[in-house]
Amino acid sequence: MSTNDLDQSAAELGMGGNLAPESDDAGYRKRMERRQQVQKQRVEERNKEKGLILVFTGQGKGKTTAGLGLVLRTLGHGERVAIVQFIKGGWEPGEARALKAFGDQVRWHALGEGFTWETQDRERDQQLVERAWQTALEYLRDGAVKLVLLDELNVALKLGYIDAATVIHGLKERPTLTHVAVTGRGAPAELVDAADLVTEMTLIHHPFREQGVKAQAGIEF
């Protein structure tokens, strides 16, 4: 069976549980045995390994959090990680403090000075983004770094402080097995097209907007 056929078969067999149509245990086990076989084939067919471009964007909360989850997972495998924050800076979030426990295994650079309404200086913001990008390039080219997190780079792109072509060219300079995660709302179409995985966070509820709840330690920073 082709990979498309296997995917279709997996979808038809379903996830099981109470979603399965069988009411008898024997029929249910037969369905799940077949589902297990199909899943095993799907995994065996997909055996390539490559460095990925992962983009987390959208209006909803959780983009940086997703990137940091990848950071923690990579560190847990004993690999080195670099984090370059665009826009953000001027304060030390809880995750920066926590990651100090990993010592030289992780490099953290918060190279922004805050949101545009805080800095109020476009020229200075532009310079900081350029500096952050040069720092990012150093890590992207370093084969000893397994994952590079470019936090809020999408925002810098959206604000016009760096262009998508420059970013995509830089991402292509990384070694074959180096992963890069890019976060921030407003990811440009060019970056989305170049990415291997794109997740869009959807805003449904937000306590700041709807309830007047302030940013809280452990949730926002």
ABEGO torsion letter per residue (X at the ends): XBAAAAAAAAAAAEAEEAABABABAAAAAAAAAAAAAAAAAAAAABABBBBBBBBBBEABBGAAAAAAAAAAAAAAAGBBBBBBBBGBEGBBBAAAAAAAAAEAABBBBBABAEBAAAAGBAAAAAAAAAAAAAAAAAAAABAABABBBBBGAAAAAAAGABBAAAAAAAAAABBAABBBBBBEBGBBAAAAAABABBBBBBBABBAAAAAGBBBBBGAAX
